[in-house]
Amino acid sequence: MWPSRIPSTAHTPTPPIPTSPAIPDPPAESGSWDQDDDGWEQEKFTPLPSHSPSHTPSRTPSPFALDDHFNENIQFFDPGDKFYRHYHPKLTAQPCNEHGEFLENGAPPPAQVDDSQSWFPYENQLQFKTAEFLYSKCQMSASKIDTLLDLWASSLYPHGAWPPFVNHHHLYDIIDSTKFGSDIKWQCLLATYTGDVPTVDLPQWMSQKFDIWYHDPCLVTHLILGNTSLAGEINLHPFQEYSTDNQERHYKDFMSGEWAWEQADVIVEDQCTHGSAFILIILGSDKTTMSVATGNNEYYPLYMSIGNV
């Protein structure tokens, strides 16, 4: 969660109430538990009286609504508006620029450079395809690459042209300069045990130094959030989901749970965080043994993702 200040805004009058299905108050936190057909947990409450399609009763403002902005934190979804969500009123994931400065309401997001058609650092598609064929698909040795490129150069010499690469050194240099994702570099740190040690029979690991290789977690998080293939699959702020038919509360994604909502309440005690997104880091680890050219060394990879997807 990256805090940022909210620019001051003028007080606006209450907008007109839209003609969507009536929103009942969120039920009290009591009731029995059940599961739906998909296995998701649901909390069952006493159903509210059904409403006639020809009559829309007056709405009671949600306790989560901000000031006089009536139900601005409630959104219907699913065909037929059968479900609705109360979104957290303070951690609202307001759009901002790359400096964390909030955009004006309705302003388009900053333009992104589309480099999907760029072959950089390769000069063109032919050079990229040649590198892919020689290095990845054929896994050709350096000496054979040089022989092939010499023959290729001889055939092109009468035409005043050159092959995509001069030799295998040229090929490898271009491959090494290829960016992957946002080109997050590997970093290394040394770790040693610094706790109490026994006076006799000292375990070997207590005196050893260990290499820890890692990617910058902040850059990895930015890379995940910037992945366009996840657009529409990321929840940036906590919500509480209910059915409009019987007021069942649904728990499915991580951000729909009580923990995320309660943590958001703690975070927004600092007013500088209002309008920010709530990004959760989830870590997992498990021992694995590498048997190829490592002497059966044991490794403990630490995997990272975000709880918003």
Secondary structure, 3 states (H helix, E strand, C coil): CCCCCCCCCCCCCCCCCCCCCCCCCCCCCCCEEEECCCCCEEEECCCCCCCCCCCCCCCCCCCCCECCECCCCEEEECCCCCEEEEECCCCCCCCECCCCCECCCCCCCCCCCCCCCCCCCCCCHHHHHHHHHHHHHCCCCHHHHHHHHHHHHHHHHHHCCCCCCCCHHHHHHHHHCCCCCCCCCCEEEEEECCCCCCCCCCCHHHCCEEEEEECCHHHHHHHHHCCHHHCCCCCCCCEEEEECCCCCEECCCHHHCHHHHHHHHHHCCCHHHCCCCCCCEEEEECCEEECCCCCCEEECCEEEEECCC
